[in-house]
Amino acid sequence: MNQTIGMMEAKSKLAELVGRVAYGGQRYILERRGRPMAMLISIEEYEQLQAQTEEARATHPSPLPPELRRRQEILVARAIQLRKQLGPPEDRLGELFADLPPEDDDFWVEIQEIS
């Protein structure tokens, strides 16, 4: 059964939670501000999920044409690379919003006229 735990509590009890997951078969949904963010599962369960995913891919190939599938794989690989290099996009949202023009700037009026 899945148990929900807040990130701060999980951080303070990480060793205990890992023990419960690894040896007790428990699962934990990690929440931040009431939103599920991640799941803590055993390595055995993770490996089973990976095997099921690979099996599903082998038995149900992508409906995309080969060229689109190749382009999709390239884009996904690039997205993974960028995430490793730059970090999660939500970490940089503050920087992006800080550079936006203020509400009373004509920029927003022009955007609305274009839309």
C-alpha positions in Angstrom: 0.0 0.0 0.0 1.2 3.5 -0.8 1.8 5.9 2.0 2.0 9.6 1.5 4.7 11.7 3.2 5.8 15.3 3.0 9.3 16.1 1.6 10.6 17.6 4.8 9.5 14.7 6.9 10.9 12.3 4.3 14.2 14.2 4.4 14.5 13.8 8.1 13.6 10.1 8.0 15.3 9.0 4.7 17.3 6.2 6.1 14.3 4.7 7.9 12.1 5.1 4.8 14.7 3.4 2.6 14.8 0.5 5.1 11.1 0.1 5.1 11.0 0.2 1.3 13.9 -2.2 0.8 13.1 -4.7 3.5 9.4 -4.2 4.3 8.0 -3.8 0.8 6.4 -0.4 1.6 6.1 2.5 -0.9 6.0 6.2 -0.3 4.6 9.0 -2.4 6.7 12.1 -1.7 4.7 15.3 -1.6 5.6 19.0 -1.8 2.9 21.4 -0.7 0.3 18.7 -1.0 1.3 17.8 -4.6 2.8 14.3 -5.4 6.3 14.8 -6.7 8.0 11.4 -6.6 7.7 7.8 -5.5 10.1 5.9 -3.3 10.0 2.2 -4.3 12.4 -0.7 -3.9 15.1 -1.4 -6.4 13.5 -4.8 -7.2 10.2 -3.1 -8.0 11.9 -0.6 -10.1 13.7 -3.3 -12.1 10.4 -5.1 -12.6 8.8 -1.9 -13.9 11.8 -1.5 -16.3 11.4 -5.0 -17.5 7.7 -4.6 -18.1 8.4 -1.4 -20.0 10.9 -3.1 -22.2 8.6 -6.0 -22.8 5.8 -3.6 -23.8 8.0 -1.8 -26.2 9.0 -5.1 -27.8 5.5 -6.4 -28.2 3.8 -3.1 -29.0 6.1 -1.0 -31.3 5.5 2.7 -31.7 2.8 3.6 -34.2 5.0 6.4 -35.4 6.7 6.1 -38.8 10.5 5.3 -38.4 11.6 8.8 -39.3 9.3 10.4 -36.7 10.3 7.8 -34.1 14.0 8.6 -34.7 13.4 12.4 -34.4 11.4 11.8 -31.2 14.2 9.8 -29.7 16.7 12.5 -30.6 14.5 15.2 -29.0 14.0 13.1 -25.8 17.7 12.5 -25.5 18.4 16.2 -25.9 15.8 17.0 -23.3 17.4 14.6 -20.9 20.8 16.1 -21.6 19.6 19.7 -21.1 17.9 18.7 -17.8 21.2 17.2 -16.5 23.1 20.3 -17.7 20.7 23.0 -16.6 18.6 21.3 -13.9 14.8 21.0 -13.7 13.1 23.8 -15.7 11.0 24.9 -12.7 14.1 25.8 -10.8 14.8 28.6 -13.4 11.2 30.0 -13.6 12.0 32.7 -11.1 14.8 33.9 -13.3 12.6 33.9 -16.4 9.7 35.8 -14.7 12.2 38.4 -13.3 13.1 39.3 -16.8 9.5 39.9 -18.0 8.4 43.5 -18.5 6.1 45.0 -15.8 2.4 44.9 -16.4 2.1 48.5 -17.3 4.6 48.1 -20.1 3.2 48.4 -23.7 4.7 44.9 -24.4 1.6 43.2 -22.9 -0.8 45.4 -25.0 1.1 44.4 -28.1 1.0 40.7 -27.2 -2.8 40.9 -26.7 -3.3 42.7 -30.0 -1.3 39.9 -31.8 -3.3 37.1 -30.2 
